[in-house]
Amino acid sequence: MSTAPPMHVNTLIDPQALEGTLFGPIPAGIPERFTQALIMRVLDAGDGISDLLFSPGRPPQVERHGQLVPVAILGLAMLLPVHTAHIARELIGGNQNALVMLREQGACDLSY
C-alpha cells in the first residue's frame, strides 16, 4: 500500500521557479491594477454570477445563472496569452498546490 502524496502535492517544488515555467517573465506594459480592474468589471456584469473565466483567445466571461456570457470591455475584445498569464500569476499568488495543479491538469480552481 503506497503512502505517496497525491500527484498535485509536491513538497520539492520551488513556487517561483514553477511560476516562471508556467507564465514566463513578468510582462511589461500591462497596467499595474489590470487584474483588479478586470475582476471588478466582470463582477459588475450583472446578477447571478457564479464563476469568472479568463481564457486566451476569448473575451472575459462569467457564468451567470448557469450560462457562459462574454463581458464586453472597452479596449479588450479578446484576452491574449500574456493577459491570462498575468491574471493567473496574480490570482495564484505563489500557491504551490494551485501551481502544480495548473501544470498537471492545465487548469486550477481558486474558489476555496
C-alpha positions, 0 to 999 in steps of 0.5 A: 500500500503506497503512502505517496502524496497525491500527484498535485502535492509536491513538497520539492517544488520551488513556487517561483521557479514553477511560476516562471515555467508556467507564465514566463517573465513578468510582462511589461506594459500591462497596467499595474491594477489590470487584474483588479480592474478586470475582476471588478468589471466582470463582477459588475456584469450583472446578477447571478454570477457564479464563476469568472473565466479568463481564457486566451483567445476569448473575451472575459466571461462569467457564468451567470445563472448557469450560462457562459456570457462574454463581458464586453470591455472597452479596449479588450475584445479578446484576452491574449496569452500574456493577459491570462498569464498575468491574471493567473500569476496574480490570482495564484499568488505563489500557491504551490498546490494551485501551481502544480495543479495548473501544470498537471491538469492545465487548469486550477480552481481558486474558489476555496 
